[in-house]
Amino acid sequence: MSKQTGEVGIEPRRKKILNLLSANGRVRVAELSNFFGISEVTIRHDLAELESEGLLARVHGGAESTHRAYYTLSLSDRLKQNEEAKRQIAVKTASQIGDGDTIILDSGTTTLMVAQEIRSKKGITALTNSLTIASELSNAPAVNIILLGGSLNTKNLFAYGDDTAA
């Protein structure tokens, strides 16, 4: 990271921090301080503000992308992130699925909640690449489950790759 030349305002600086974070996945306070030619205290304040907006996750010595941070969380922790919004989406989505429909549920916590909401529907055929969603629907006798194959992501229990693409 080469040093930034010229004075940069707060918003452009924070946007540049997010761009660096997007490109590198992680930024360090000391490097940002040197890059912008400002104090580490100011950088920490920027990172705190960006974290409060949900745009990054602060870690010791810097910050990392919330995208990366989210996917390093366990399933139960990811389910708790924005839980109410996910539940509302799941309820709304499930209300649009009728008995006898065929649906595709990609892996994810919101789609897992959709699966929970459709268990009582009749004659549903659900295609999924998620072992977790397949397991959730396995307790619903009126739902036919088609599990898509591929390479297995053992941490998050979903299949991926060319065999999974429809």
MDTraj code that builds the backbone (N, CA, C; nanometers):
import mdtraj as md
import numpy as np

residues = "MET SER LYS GLN THR GLY GLU VAL GLY ILE GLU PRO ARG ARG LYS LYS ILE LEU ASN LEU LEU SER ALA ASN GLY ARG VAL ARG VAL ALA GLU LEU SER ASN PHE PHE GLY ILE SER GLU VAL THR ILE ARG HIS ASP LEU ALA GLU LEU GLU SER GLU GLY LEU LEU ALA ARG VAL HIS GLY GLY ALA GLU SER THR HIS ARG ALA TYR TYR THR LEU SER LEU SER ASP ARG LEU LYS GLN ASN GLU GLU ALA LYS ARG GLN ILE ALA VAL LYS THR ALA SER GLN ILE GLY ASP GLY ASP THR ILE ILE LEU ASP SER GLY THR THR THR LEU MET VAL ALA GLN GLU ILE ARG SER LYS LYS GLY ILE THR ALA LEU THR ASN SER LEU THR ILE ALA SER GLU LEU SER ASN ALA PRO ALA VAL ASN ILE ILE LEU LEU GLY GLY SER LEU ASN THR LYS ASN LEU PHE ALA TYR GLY ASP ASP THR ALA ALA".split()
xyz = np.array([
    [0.0849, -0.1159, 0.0000],
    [0.0000, 0.0000, 0.0000],
    [0.0903, 0.1232, 0.0000],
    [0.0828, 0.2038, -0.1057],
    [0.1636, 0.3253, -0.1101],
    [0.0889, 0.4394, -0.0428],
    [0.1624, 0.5389, -0.0016],
    [0.1056, 0.6489, 0.0749],
    [0.0124, 0.7336, -0.0109],
    [-0.1015, 0.7699, 0.0473],
    [-0.1999, 0.8569, -0.0153],
    [-0.1429, 0.9990, -0.0185],
    [-0.1570, 1.0681, -0.1295],
    [-0.1091, 1.2059, -0.1362],
    [-0.2263, 1.3007, -0.1311],
    [-0.2079, 1.4115, -0.0628],
    [-0.3136, 1.5106, -0.0507],
    [-0.4089, 1.4770, 0.0620],
    [-0.4749, 1.5789, 0.1131],
    [-0.5685, 1.5597, 0.2240],
    [-0.6960, 1.4941, 0.1734],
    [-0.7462, 1.3989, 0.2504],
    [-0.8675, 1.3264, 0.2125],
    [-0.9716, 1.3503, 0.3214],
    [-1.0945, 1.3854, 0.2822],
    [-1.2016, 1.4054, 0.3788],
    [-1.2458, 1.2740, 0.4413],
    [-1.3295, 1.2848, 0.5445],
    [-1.3725, 1.1668, 0.6199],
    [-1.4444, 1.0663, 0.5308],
    [-1.5447, 1.1085, 0.4578],
    [-1.6234, 1.0143, 0.3769],
    [-1.5408, 0.9507, 0.2648],
    [-1.4637, 1.0295, 0.1889],
    [-1.3786, 0.9646, 0.0871],
    [-1.2772, 0.8686, 0.1499],
    [-1.2242, 0.9036, 0.2674],
    [-1.1280, 0.8164, 0.3347],
    [-1.1947, 0.6858, 0.3747],
    [-1.3130, 0.6943, 0.4311],
    [-1.3838, 0.5731, 0.4731],
    [-1.4212, 0.4877, 0.3525],
    [-1.4568, 0.5518, 0.2436],
    [-1.4870, 0.4763, 0.1214],
    [-1.3610, 0.4046, 0.0721],
    [-1.2476, 0.4727, 0.0791],
    [-1.1208, 0.4119, 0.0370],
    [-1.0846, 0.2954, 0.1293],
    [-1.1113, 0.3101, 0.2605],
    [-1.0870, 0.2000, 0.3550],
    [-1.1697, 0.0792, 0.3143],
    [-1.2959, 0.1011, 0.2805],
    [-1.3829, -0.0097, 0.2388],
    [-1.3343, -0.0725, 0.1086],
    [-1.2847, 0.0095, 0.0166],
    [-1.2299, -0.0440, -0.1087],
    [-1.1071, -0.1308, -0.0822],
    [-1.0190, -0.0828, 0.0065],
    [-0.8999, -0.1608, 0.0422],
    [-0.9405, -0.2915, 0.1101],
    [-1.0404, -0.2827, 0.1945],
    [-1.0903, -0.4007, 0.2648],
    [-1.1493, -0.5009, 0.1668],
    [-1.2228, -0.4505, 0.0708],
    [-1.2824, -0.5379, -0.0299],
    [-1.1746, -0.6081, -0.1121],
    [-1.0707, -0.5356, -0.1440],
    [-0.9633, -0.5919, -0.2261],
    [-0.8762, -0.6900, -0.1495],
    [-0.8549, -0.6624, -0.0198],
    [-0.7592, -0.7414, 0.0579],
    [-0.8220, -0.8317, 0.1629],
    [-0.9484, -0.8093, 0.1955],
    [-1.0152, -0.8904, 0.2970],
    [-0.9854, -0.8472, 0.4388],
    [-0.8753, -0.7742, 0.4566],
    [-0.8342, -0.7308, 0.5906],
    [-0.7484, -0.6048, 0.5772],
    [-0.7608, -0.5132, 0.6726],
    [-0.6761, -0.3946, 0.6778],
    [-0.6185, -0.3815, 0.8180],
    [-0.5022, -0.3160, 0.8271],
    [-0.4353, -0.2961, 0.9561],
    [-0.4342, -0.1468, 0.9887],
    [-0.4572, -0.1151, 1.1154],
    [-0.4619, 0.0240, 1.1601],
    [-0.3323, 0.0965, 1.1255],
    [-0.2183, 0.0367, 1.1567],
    [-0.0893, 0.1015, 1.1335],
    [-0.0677, 0.1312, 0.9851],
    [-0.1045, 0.0364, 0.8992],
    [-0.0872, 0.0572, 0.7551],
    [-0.1800, 0.1677, 0.7040],
    [-0.3043, 0.1695, 0.7530],
    [-0.3977, 0.2747, 0.7113],
    [-0.3504, 0.4114, 0.7599],
    [-0.2993, 0.4172, 0.8821],
    [-0.2471, 0.5416, 0.9375],
    [-0.1348, 0.5956, 0.8504],
    [-0.0443, 0.5104, 0.8118],
    [0.0674, 0.5488, 0.7246],
    [0.0163, 0.5882, 0.5860],
    [-0.0746, 0.5099, 0.5332],
    [-0.1290, 0.5337, 0.3990],
    [-0.1946, 0.6711, 0.3890],
    [-0.2770, 0.7052, 0.4878],
    [-0.3492, 0.8325, 0.4853],
    [-0.2713, 0.9468, 0.5503],
    [-0.1628, 0.9136, 0.6222],
    [-0.0858, 1.0174, 0.6896],
    [-0.1613, 1.0801, 0.8051],
    [-0.2406, 0.9987, 0.8745],
    [-0.3174, 1.0469, 0.9898],
    [-0.2934, 0.9541, 1.1080],
    [-0.3412, 0.9931, 1.2245],
    [-0.3139, 0.9163, 1.3459],
    [-0.3899, 0.7837, 1.3483],
    [-0.3339, 0.6894, 1.4226],
    [-0.4009, 0.5610, 1.4421],
    [-0.5323, 0.5796, 1.5160],
    [-0.5394, 0.6790, 1.6043],
    [-0.6640, 0.7076, 1.6770],
    [-0.7751, 0.7431, 1.5783],
    [-0.7428, 0.8245, 1.4796],
    [-0.8420, 0.8630, 1.3782],
    [-0.8859, 0.7412, 1.2976],
    [-0.7907, 0.6569, 1.2611],
    [-0.8240, 0.5346, 1.1863],
    [-0.9140, 0.4450, 1.2710],
    [-0.8810, 0.4280, 1.3983],
    [-0.9652, 0.3452, 1.4858],
    [-1.1067, 0.4015, 1.4939],
    [-1.1179, 0.5341, 1.4975],
    [-1.2501, 0.5976, 1.4995],
    [-1.3257, 0.5668, 1.3686],
    [-1.2554, 0.5757, 1.2568],
    [-1.3176, 0.5418, 1.1281],
    [-1.3665, 0.3969, 1.1285],
    [-1.2814, 0.3061, 1.1750],
    [-1.3182, 0.1643, 1.1764],
    [-1.4364, 0.1392, 1.2696],
    [-1.4390, 0.2082, 1.3833],
    [-1.5508, 0.1925, 1.4772],
    [-1.6814, 0.2394, 1.4124],
    [-1.6759, 0.3495, 1.3424],
    [-1.7955, 0.4023, 1.2762],
    [-1.8426, 0.3080, 1.1645],
    [-1.7486, 0.2589, 1.0851],
    [-1.7837, 0.1659, 0.9776],
    [-1.8377, 0.0345, 1.0340],
    [-1.7837, -0.0089, 1.1473],
    [-1.8351, -0.1303, 1.2113],
    [-1.9773, -0.1081, 1.2615],
    [-2.0056, 0.0096, 1.3184],
    [-2.1405, 0.0377, 1.3687],
    [-2.2431, 0.0389, 1.2560],
    [-2.1962, 0.0635, 1.1332],
    [-2.2836, 0.0603, 1.0157],
    [-2.2911, -0.0793, 0.9549],
    [-2.2199, -0.1758, 1.0158],
    [-2.2222, -0.3127, 0.9666],
    [-2.1398, -0.3360, 0.8426],
    [-2.0457, -0.2454, 0.8143],
    [-1.9684, -0.2537, 0.6910],
    [-1.8366, -0.3280, 0.7050],
    [-1.7960, -0.3545, 0.8290],
    [-1.6742, -0.4302, 0.8536],
    [-1.6795, -0.4857, 0.9953],
    [-1.5870, -0.5740, 1.0258],
    [-1.5741, -0.6293, 1.1607],
    [-1.4355, -0.5932, 1.2126],
    [-1.4315, -0.5291, 1.3282],
    [-1.3018, -0.4934, 1.3863],
    [-1.2380, -0.6166, 1.4480],
    [-1.1093, -0.6296, 1.4274],
    [-1.0296, -0.7367, 1.4861],
    [-0.9052, -0.6717, 1.5450],
    [-0.8319, -0.7468, 1.6258],
    [-0.7115, -0.6926, 1.6878],
    [-0.6178, -0.6362, 1.5821],
    [-0.5881, -0.5070, 1.5920],
    [-0.4946, -0.4432, 1.5010],
    [-0.5522, -0.3943, 1.3706],
    [-0.6815, -0.4125, 1.3487],
    [-0.7383, -0.3678, 1.2224],
    [-0.8832, -0.4065, 1.2061],
    [-0.9170, -0.4480, 1.0856],
    [-1.0551, -0.4850, 1.0547],
    [-1.0540, -0.5860, 0.9411],
    [-1.1630, -0.6605, 0.9302],
    [-1.1790, -0.7528, 0.8191],
    [-1.3173, -0.7357, 0.7594],
    [-1.3306, -0.7822, 0.6401],
    [-1.4565, -0.7730, 0.5679],
    [-1.5655, -0.8467, 0.6432],
    [-1.6823, -0.7871, 0.6532],
    [-1.7940, -0.8563, 0.7182],
    [-1.8378, -0.9746, 0.6353],
    [-1.8177, -0.9677, 0.5048],
    [-1.8512, -1.0824, 0.4200],
    [-1.7697, -1.2030, 0.4642],
    [-1.6414, -1.1848, 0.4775],
    [-1.5543, -1.2936, 0.5213],
    [-1.5871, -1.3318, 0.6653],
    [-1.6062, -1.2331, 0.7518],
    [-1.6335, -1.2607, 0.8929],
    [-1.7626, -1.3413, 0.9077],
    [-1.8631, -1.3085, 0.8292],
    [-1.9909, -1.3780, 0.8375],
    [-1.9741, -1.5268, 0.8070],
    [-1.8985, -1.5587, 0.7041],
    [-1.8848, -1.6978, 0.6644],
    [-1.7887, -1.7775, 0.7514],
    [-1.7197, -1.7107, 0.8421],
    [-1.6377, -1.7842, 0.9375],
    [-1.7164, -1.8171, 1.0639],
    [-1.8376, -1.7628, 1.0757],
    [-1.9226, -1.7916, 1.1908],
    [-1.9837, -1.9305, 1.1791],
    [-2.0194, -1.9875, 1.2931],
    [-2.0890, -2.1157, 1.2931],
    [-2.2321, -2.0954, 1.2420],
    [-2.2977, -2.2043, 1.2060],
    [-2.4350, -2.1962, 1.1576],
    [-2.5251, -2.1302, 1.2612],
    [-2.5141, -2.1687, 1.3865],
    [-2.6012, -2.1100, 1.4890],
    [-2.5761, -1.9600, 1.5043],
    [-2.4499, -1.9167, 1.4925],
    [-2.4207, -1.7734, 1.5005],
    [-2.4732, -1.7000, 1.3773],
    [-2.4611, -1.7625, 1.2579],
    [-2.5134, -1.6984, 1.1367],
    [-2.6655, -1.6876, 1.1425],
    [-2.7316, -1.7873, 1.2024],
    [-2.8771, -1.7809, 1.2163],
    [-2.9199, -1.6619, 1.3014],
    [-2.8370, -1.6238, 1.3971],
    [-2.8691, -1.5120, 1.4867],
    [-2.8463, -1.3758, 1.4219],
    [-2.7625, -1.3702, 1.3182],
    [-2.7357, -1.2446, 1.2485],
    [-2.8609, -1.2047, 1.1700],
    [-2.9158, -1.0889, 1.1998],
    [-3.0354, -1.0366, 1.1303],
    [-3.1505, -1.1370, 1.1348],
    [-3.1643, -1.2040, 1.2480],
    [-3.2611, -1.3134, 1.2608],
    [-3.4043, -1.2706, 1.2281],
    [-3.4466, -1.1571, 1.2816],
    [-3.5848, -1.1145, 1.2587],
    [-3.6100, -1.0843, 1.1106],
    [-3.5166, -1.0187, 1.0443],
    [-3.5334, -0.9883, 0.9020],
    [-3.5374, -1.1168, 0.8200],
    [-3.4511, -1.2118, 0.8537],
    [-3.4505, -1.3402, 0.7824],
    [-3.5825, -1.4131, 0.8026],
    [-3.6339, -1.4112, 0.9252],
    [-3.7608, -1.4788, 0.9532],
    [-3.8740, -1.4146, 0.8731],
    [-3.8759, -1.2829, 0.8649],
    [-3.9795, -1.2137, 0.7871],
    [-3.9710, -1.2511, 0.6388],
    [-3.8508, -1.2567, 0.5873],
    [-3.8318, -1.2976, 0.4475],
    [-3.8805, -1.4405, 0.4280],
    [-3.8467, -1.5275, 0.5222],
    [-3.8855, -1.6688, 0.5126],
    [-4.0378, -1.6845, 0.5152],
    [-4.1032, -1.6149, 0.6045],
    [-4.2493, -1.6232, 0.6145],
    [-4.3143, -1.5727, 0.4854],
    [-4.2668, -1.4596, 0.4341],
    [-4.3210, -1.4029, 0.3107],
    [-4.2974, -1.4981, 0.1922],
    [-4.1774, -1.5535, 0.1846],
    [-4.1453, -1.6468, 0.0765],
    [-4.2321, -1.7718, 0.0845],
    [-4.2435, -1.8283, 0.2037],
    [-4.3235, -1.9501, 0.2222],
    [-4.4700, -1.9266, 0.1869],
    [-4.5181, -1.8057, 0.2121],
    [-4.6592, -1.7761, 0.1807],
    [-4.6854, -1.7787, 0.0303],
    [-4.5818, -1.7658, -0.0496],
    [-4.5961, -1.7661, -0.1949],
    [-4.5745, -1.9045, -0.2548],
    [-4.5448, -2.0014, -0.1710],
    [-4.5239, -2.1389, -0.2165],
    [-4.6505, -2.2184, -0.1869],
    [-4.7069, -2.2781, -0.2904],
    [-4.8311, -2.3525, -0.2731],
    [-4.8079, -2.5025, -0.2694],
    [-4.9063, -2.5742, -0.2195],
    [-4.8996, -2.7201, -0.2203],
    [-4.8735, -2.7673, -0.3639],
    [-4.7847, -2.8636, -0.3775],
    [-4.7537, -2.9201, -0.5080],
    [-4.6458, -2.8469, -0.5852],
    [-4.5964, -2.7348, -0.5337],
    [-4.4920, -2.6595, -0.6038],
    [-4.3572, -2.7306, -0.5965],
    [-4.2734, -2.6995, -0.6936],
    [-4.1343, -2.7432, -0.6919],
    [-4.0487, -2.6195, -0.6710],
    [-3.9568, -2.6269, -0.5748],
    [-3.8741, -2.5114, -0.5402],
    [-3.7272, -2.5526, -0.5326],
    [-3.6397, -2.4553, -0.5457],
    [-3.4968, -2.4752, -0.5269],
    [-3.4539, -2.3904, -0.4084],
    [-3.3890, -2.4537, -0.3113],
    [-3.3392, -2.3825, -0.1943],
    [-3.1876, -2.3962, -0.1899],
    [-3.1185, -2.2882, -0.2197],
    [-2.9731, -2.2856, -0.2102],
    [-2.9352, -2.2882, -0.0623],
    [-2.8103, -2.3190, -0.0326],
    [-2.7676, -2.3214, 0.1066],
    [-2.7674, -2.1797, 0.1622],
    [-2.7994, -2.1669, 0.2882],
    [-2.7990, -2.0371, 0.3546],
    [-2.8937, -2.0378, 0.4722],
    [-2.8775, -1.9413, 0.5581],
    [-2.9597, -1.9372, 0.6781],
    [-3.1017, -1.8885, 0.6492],
    [-3.1174, -1.7974, 0.5562],
    [-3.2530, -1.7518, 0.5227],
    [-3.3302, -1.8640, 0.4543],
    [-3.2652, -1.9365, 0.3642],
    [-3.3337, -2.0481, 0.2978],
    [-3.3610, -2.1620, 0.3960],
    [-3.2768, -2.1773, 0.4972],
    [-3.3057, -2.2750, 0.6020],
    [-3.4341, -2.2365, 0.6749],
    [-3.4522, -2.1089, 0.6996],
    [-3.5750, -2.0629, 0.7640],
    [-3.6961, -2.0820, 0.6725],
    [-3.6760, -2.0663, 0.5413],
    [-3.7845, -2.0948, 0.4466],
    [-3.8231, -2.2420, 0.4583],
    [-3.7243, -2.3293, 0.4640],
    [-3.7505, -2.4731, 0.4790],
    [-3.8313, -2.4999, 0.6057],
    [-3.7994, -2.4331, 0.7124],
    [-3.8745, -2.4500, 0.8378],
    [-4.0199, -2.4077, 0.8207],
    [-4.0410, -2.3041, 0.7401],
    [-4.1761, -2.2501, 0.7207],
    [-4.2624, -2.3363, 0.6278],
    [-4.2019, -2.4185, 0.5413],
    [-4.2816, -2.4948, 0.4430],
    [-4.3030, -2.6396, 0.4841],
    [-4.2568, -2.6785, 0.6005],
    [-4.2688, -2.8195, 0.6413],
    [-4.4123, -2.8705, 0.6400],
    [-4.5090, -2.7842, 0.6627],
    [-4.6482, -2.8299, 0.6681],
    [-4.7172, -2.8311, 0.5317],
    [-4.6504, -2.7845, 0.4280],
    [-4.7096, -2.7843, 0.2932],
    [-4.7161, -2.9273, 0.2399],
    [-4.8067, -2.9502, 0.1470],
    [-4.8288, -3.0845, 0.0899],
    [-4.7751, -3.0930, -0.0516],
    [-4.7069, -3.2029, -0.0813],
    [-4.6639, -3.2312, -0.2169],
    [-4.5543, -3.1408, -0.2697],
    [-4.4810, -3.0764, -0.1821],
    [-4.3703, -2.9901, -0.2258],
    [-4.2527, -3.0784, -0.2691],
    [-4.1880, -3.0403, -0.3786],
    [-4.0605, -3.1007, -0.4165],
    [-3.9558, -2.9925, -0.3975],
    [-3.8582, -3.0210, -0.3132],
    [-3.7535, -2.9240, -0.2831],
    [-3.6194, -2.9765, -0.3314],
    [-3.5573, -2.9023, -0.4217],
    [-3.4221, -2.9322, -0.4657],
    [-3.3281, -2.8449, -0.3838],
    [-3.2245, -2.9049, -0.3278],
    [-3.1293, -2.8271, -0.2481],
    [-2.9904, -2.8871, -0.2555],
    [-2.8922, -2.8021, -0.2363],
    [-2.7536, -2.8465, -0.2266],
    [-2.7076, -2.8470, -0.0804],
    [-2.7999, -2.8201, 0.0107],
    [-2.7669, -2.8072, 0.1525],
    [-2.8073, -2.9307, 0.2317],
    [-2.7092, -2.9927, 0.2968],
    [-2.7410, -3.1065, 0.3842],
    [-2.8270, -3.0616, 0.5020],
    [-2.8040, -2.9408, 0.5499],
    [-2.8804, -2.8879, 0.6627],
    [-3.0271, -2.8700, 0.6247],
    [-3.0531, -2.8156, 0.5079],
    [-3.1914, -2.7963, 0.4629],
    [-3.2563, -2.9316, 0.4345],
    [-3.1833, -3.0227, 0.3716],
    [-3.2374, -3.1570, 0.3467],
    [-3.2737, -3.2240, 0.4783],
    [-3.1897, -3.2097, 0.5770],
    [-3.2171, -3.2675, 0.7083],
    [-3.3403, -3.2030, 0.7716],
    [-3.3501, -3.0718, 0.7607],
    [-3.4656, -2.9992, 0.8155],
    [-3.5948, -3.0489, 0.7512],
    [-3.5934, -3.0692, 0.6203],
    [-3.7142, -3.1115, 0.5494],
    [-3.7406, -3.2614, 0.5625],
    [-3.6429, -3.3367, 0.6069],
    [-3.6614, -3.4815, 0.6200],
    [-3.7679, -3.5159, 0.7239],
    [-3.7987, -3.4238, 0.8117],
    [-3.9045, -3.4441, 0.9118],
    [-4.0425, -3.4065, 0.8588],
    [-4.0502, -3.3653, 0.7356],
    [-4.1776, -3.3267, 0.6748],
    [-4.2179, -3.4355, 0.5753],
    [-4.3077, -3.5263, 0.6130],
    [-4.3395, -3.6412, 0.5279],
    [-4.4000, -3.6060, 0.3923],
    [-4.4629, -3.4883, 0.3791],
    [-4.5267, -3.4523, 0.2524],
    [-4.4353, -3.3722, 0.1611],
    [-4.3050, -3.3633, 0.1958],
    [-4.2089, -3.2911, 0.1127],
    [-4.1111, -3.3917, 0.0519],
    [-4.1003, -3.3876, -0.0817],
    [-4.0048, -3.4709, -0.1538],
    [-3.8745, -3.3928, -0.1657],
    [-3.7645, -3.4504, -0.1224],
    [-3.6358, -3.3818, -0.1217],
    [-3.5454, -3.4410, -0.2295],
    [-3.4906, -3.3532, -0.3125],
    [-3.3897, -3.3941, -0.4091],
    [-3.2620, -3.3216, -0.3697],
    [-3.1624, -3.3997, -0.3263],
    [-3.0353, -3.3434, -0.2820],
    [-2.9393, -3.3388, -0.4003],
    [-2.8941, -3.2192, -0.4338],
    [-2.8023, -3.1998, -0.5455],
    [-2.6611, -3.2373, -0.5038],
    [-2.5887, -3.3030, -0.5920],
    [-2.4540, -3.3497, -0.5605],
    [-2.3468, -3.2490, -0.5933],
    [-2.2254, -3.2912, -0.5761],
    [-2.1102, -3.2061, -0.6032],
    [-2.0065, -3.2266, -0.4960],
    [-1.9099, -3.1401, -0.4927],
    [-1.8089, -3.1438, -0.3876],
    [-1.8711, -3.0898, -0.2598],
    [-1.8321, -3.1457, -0.1466],
    [-1.8931, -3.1080, -0.0198],
    [-1.8081, -3.0067, 0.0553],
    [-1.8696, -2.8942, 0.0911],
    [-1.8088, -2.7998, 0.1834],
    [-1.8404, -2.8541, 0.3219],
    [-1.7408, -2.9135, 0.3869],
    [-1.7653, -2.9839, 0.5128],
    [-1.7902, -2.8893, 0.6293],
    [-1.7438, -2.7653, 0.6199],
    [-1.7678, -2.6699, 0.7287],
    [-1.9132, -2.6242, 0.7307],
    [-1.9678, -2.5929, 0.6136],
    [-2.1033, -2.5395, 0.6057],
    [-2.2059, -2.6379, 0.5497],
    [-2.1623, -2.7587, 0.5205],
    [-2.2497, -2.8694, 0.4799],
    [-2.3364, -2.8403, 0.3578],
    [-2.2708, -2.7980, 0.2488],
    [-2.3413, -2.7848, 0.1227],
    [-2.2534, -2.8343, 0.0097],
    [-2.3188, -2.8774, -0.0984],
    [-2.2488, -2.9241, -0.2169],
    [-2.2309, -2.8070, -0.3136],
    [-2.1222, -2.8116, -0.3887],
    [-2.0957, -2.7047, -0.4853],
    [-2.0200, -2.7649, -0.6034],
    [-2.0155, -2.6880, -0.7102],
    [-1.9418, -2.7305, -0.8288],
    [-2.0339, -2.7562, -0.9464],
    [-1.9756, -2.8019, -1.0554],
    [-2.0493, -2.8241, -1.1795],
    [-2.1634, -2.9256, -1.1623],
    [-2.1453, -3.0248, -1.0761],
    [-2.2506, -3.1249, -1.0565],
    [-2.3739, -3.0658, -0.9910],
    [-2.3584, -2.9521, -0.9237],
    [-2.4690, -2.8899, -0.8523],
    [-2.5465, -2.7940, -0.9409],
    [-2.4833, -2.7410, -1.0446],
    [-2.5476, -2.6425, -1.1324],
    [-2.6574, -2.7099, -1.2122],
    [-2.7713, -2.6429, -1.2188],
    [-2.8853, -2.6973, -1.2938],
    [-2.8927, -2.6367, -1.4305],
])
top = md.Topology()
chain = top.add_chain()
for i, resn in enumerate(residues, 1):
    res = top.add_residue(resn, chain, resSeq=i)
    for name in ("N", "CA", "C"):
        top.add_atom(name, md.element.get_by_symbol(name[0]), res)
traj = md.Trajectory(xyz[None], top)
